[in-house]
Amino acid sequence: MTEATWPLYEVFVRAKRGLSHVHVGSLHAPDAPMALHNARDLYTRRQEGVSIWVVEADSITASSPDERGPLFDPSADKVYRHPTFYDVPEDVEYL
């Protein structure tokens, strides 16, 4: 396997203060362990993160921004998903 045929990996890092992983970039590597090692060296040089995910780019399926309307608009007509019409009793503190 030559460097030209190495798969592309997407790198996600969770910062010390954050709760979710954030996409920070991409890199090529021969396998997942090497991608993780390279991602650590490349994207957390100043101890910015506490967790790293590497995902082979071919394994990611994403929606297109052009499909935003048709993909997400149907959920707006399902009022039962939003509990805006329920009466909350006064003695319930955290709901």
C-alpha positions in Angstrom: 0.0 0.0 0.0 1.5 3.3 -1.0 0.8 6.7 0.6 -1.3 7.6 -2.4 -3.7 4.8 -1.7 -4.0 5.4 2.1 -7.6 6.0 3.2 -8.7 9.4 4.4 -9.6 9.7 8.0 -11.8 12.5 9.6 -10.5 13.6 13.0 -12.8 14.7 15.9 -11.4 16.0 19.2 -13.2 16.6 22.5 -11.7 19.6 24.4 -11.2 19.7 28.1 -14.0 22.1 28.6 -16.4 20.6 26.1 -18.8 17.7 26.2 -18.9 16.9 22.5 -16.3 16.0 19.9 -15.7 18.6 17.2 -14.3 18.0 13.7 -10.8 19.4 13.5 -9.5 18.1 10.2 -8.5 15.2 8.1 -5.5 13.0 7.5 -4.3 10.0 5.5 -3.0 6.9 7.3 -2.5 3.3 6.4 -4.8 2.1 9.2 -6.9 3.3 12.2 -4.3 2.9 14.9 -1.8 5.0 12.9 -4.5 7.5 12.1 -5.2 7.9 15.8 -1.5 8.3 16.6 -1.0 10.9 13.8 -4.1 12.7 14.8 -2.8 13.0 18.4 0.5 14.4 17.1 -1.1 16.8 14.6 -4.2 18.1 16.4 -3.4 18.0 20.1 0.1 19.2 20.2 -0.7 21.8 22.9 -2.8 19.4 25.0 -6.1 20.7 23.6 -8.0 17.5 23.9 -9.0 14.7 26.2 -10.4 12.3 23.6 -9.8 11.7 19.9 -12.0 9.9 17.3 -10.8 9.0 13.9 -13.3 7.8 11.4 -12.6 6.6 7.9 -14.2 9.1 5.6 -15.7 6.4 3.4 -17.7 5.2 6.5 -19.5 8.6 6.9 -22.8 9.2 5.4 -24.1 12.8 5.6 -27.0 14.8 4.4 -26.5 17.6 1.9 -27.2 21.2 3.0 -29.4 21.4 -0.1 -31.7 18.8 1.3 -32.3 20.7 4.6 -35.8 21.6 3.7 -37.2 18.3 2.6 -35.2 16.4 5.2 -36.1 18.4 8.3 -39.3 20.2 7.6 -41.7 17.2 8.0 -40.9 17.2 11.8 -42.4 20.6 12.2 -46.0 19.3 11.6 -45.8 16.7 14.4 -47.1 18.8 17.4 -47.2 15.8 19.7 -43.3 15.9 19.8 -43.4 19.3 21.5 -45.1 19.3 24.9 -46.4 22.9 24.7 -50.0 22.0 25.3 -49.6 20.2 28.7 -50.4 21.9 32.0 -47.5 21.5 34.4 -48.5 21.2 38.0 -47.1 23.9 40.3 -45.6 21.4 42.8 -43.3 19.9 40.0 -40.0 21.7 40.3 -37.9 20.2 37.5 -39.6 19.3 34.3 
